[in-house]
């Protein structure tokens, strides 16, 4: 039976999830980044972090960096796992597109019970990653040592998409763009060229298109096919 953490207010779940995902993507976990991710004011974030400190869910270092305590990490891991499982179910079983699945999973993650979680895992065949390639906590997934970001692929070389970091999932229009171009986990492509501003021109299938430098710096791929 999946672990069920002590019940917490959905807001604590949202903040714990955001802290987990920012750290996972290598983004400094400070109040400003949480404010941007959750689209809430800095004073609101400050108040919530104080509440979470009182609940022993987070600790704040002298440099302002926020880390999850053991209890906070257990809560975040559960919510992230359920979100990513929900995305798998919504895309693989119900046929939703990436954008709708991401949005709906944000609702499902708060109401999935341990019994339903176990049933979803069984129905989906114990997936290791969500549709965007991000690891499902507890699945045992290990990223290949050869993984690099897209911008590290040389012009003329091939690559296979590994994952789309959560940081990109939260950017308006990114999921629609990536799904429409086929730049998705498991798909192969060719790096055609780089522009001076860092924009990468790539080809997936027979479709050449441009990817902005900041996006190319974050999409994780493996060289070759």
Number of C-alpha atoms within 10 A of each C-alpha: 8 12 12 12 15 8 9 11 8 13 12 20 21 19 23 26 23 22 26 21 20 19 15 15 13 9 12 16 20 18 20 14 17 21 18 12 17 13 10 12 13 15 11 11 20 15 11 15 21 15 14 20 17 11 13 14 23 23 18 15 10 7 7 12 12 20 19 22 15 12 15 26 19 17 25 26 22 25 27 24 21 27 26 27 27 26 30 26 21 20 18 13 11 11 12 16 15 21 19 15 21 23 13 16 20 18 12 16 23 18 12 17 15 15 10 13 20 14 14 19 18 11 12 13 9 14 18 19 21 21 25 24 20 20 20 21 18 11 13 10 13 8 14 10 7 8 15 19 18 25 23 13 21 15 15 10 14 20 22 22 26 25 25 24 19 17 18 17 17 16 10 10 11 15 22 14 13 17 14 11 16 17 24 21 20 18 15 21 24 22 21 18 17 18 11 7 8 16 18 24 18 22 20 19 13 7 10 14 12 16 19 15 17 12 20 20 17 19 21 25 28 22 21 13 13
